[in-house]
């Protein structure tokens, strides 16, 4: 499953990846914060959509991101997951 930047902030806001809370290979649980991003107005946690393993981290701290940009991949172990 691909983890994408959701629609946050206002139109034209710059989104910056400020921190990773997990690293590749980590076992993750649904709802856990994976990463933190910040816009001009606020900071947000990107939450894990399912239980599983964080298989790939595609972006690094300090990267400027766009809405719907893929930042990581997770191998989900549970059948029901948030889309």
Wavefront OBJ file of the C-alpha trace (Angstrom):
o trace
v 0.000 0.000 0.000
v 1.319 3.430 -0.941
v 1.300 6.184 1.680
v 0.453 9.527 0.091
v 0.302 13.104 1.314
v -3.379 13.867 1.997
v -5.090 17.122 1.098
v -4.019 19.314 4.007
v -3.595 23.032 4.398
v -4.775 25.602 1.923
v -4.286 25.779 -1.799
v -0.679 26.570 -2.608
v 0.631 25.786 0.883
v 4.129 24.335 0.913
v 4.232 20.932 2.635
v 7.545 19.895 4.212
v 8.400 16.497 5.689
v 9.812 17.413 9.104
v 10.267 14.009 10.779
v 9.919 10.265 10.382
v 8.577 8.454 13.458
v 9.326 5.020 11.941
v 12.037 3.610 9.707
v 11.973 1.012 6.930
v 11.507 -2.478 8.319
v 9.519 -1.303 11.354
v 6.350 -3.116 12.335
v 3.512 -0.592 12.375
v -0.023 -0.532 13.705
v -3.081 1.144 12.244
v -3.387 4.721 13.493
v 0.247 5.083 14.589
v 1.985 8.238 13.382
v 4.468 7.454 10.609
v 5.734 10.911 9.749
v 5.175 14.567 10.499
v 4.628 17.214 7.859
v 4.213 20.947 8.237
v 2.468 23.576 6.122
v 2.597 27.348 6.446
v -0.158 27.127 9.053
v 0.124 23.865 11.025
v 1.857 20.526 11.497
v 0.187 17.175 10.851
v 0.987 13.526 11.496
v 0.610 11.078 8.616
v -0.946 7.984 10.224
v -0.491 4.361 9.333
v -3.573 3.073 7.471
v -3.116 -0.580 8.513
v -1.144 -3.057 10.616
v 1.937 -4.286 8.800
v 5.532 -3.472 7.939
v 6.928 -0.204 6.639
v 8.720 -1.603 3.597
v 10.023 1.564 1.884
v 10.677 5.160 2.905
v 10.734 7.181 -0.321
v 11.179 10.735 0.979
v 13.577 12.229 3.494
v 13.331 14.828 6.215
v 13.322 18.314 4.706
v 11.767 17.283 1.383
v 9.107 19.624 -0.020
v 6.069 17.553 -0.975
v 2.915 17.801 -3.057
v -0.589 16.553 -2.302
v -0.952 12.867 -3.307
v 2.829 12.408 -3.519
v 3.895 8.926 -2.372
v 6.227 9.098 0.641
v 6.360 5.440 1.722
v 5.071 1.914 1.141
v 3.574 -0.476 3.694
v 2.925 -4.186 3.455
v -0.423 -4.541 5.251
v -1.054 -7.649 7.313
v -4.707 -7.051 8.171
v -7.509 -7.433 5.666
v -9.406 -4.280 6.577
v -7.518 -1.051 5.989
v -8.221 2.632 5.567
v -8.040 3.880 1.993
l 1 2 3 4 5 6 7 8 9 10 11 12 13 14 15 16 17 18 19 20 21 22 23 24 25 26 27 28 29 30 31 32 33 34 35 36 37 38 39 40 41 42 43 44 45 46 47 48 49 50 51 52 53 54 55 56 57 58 59 60 61 62 63 64 65 66 67 68 69 70 71 72 73 74 75 76 77 78 79 80 81 82 83
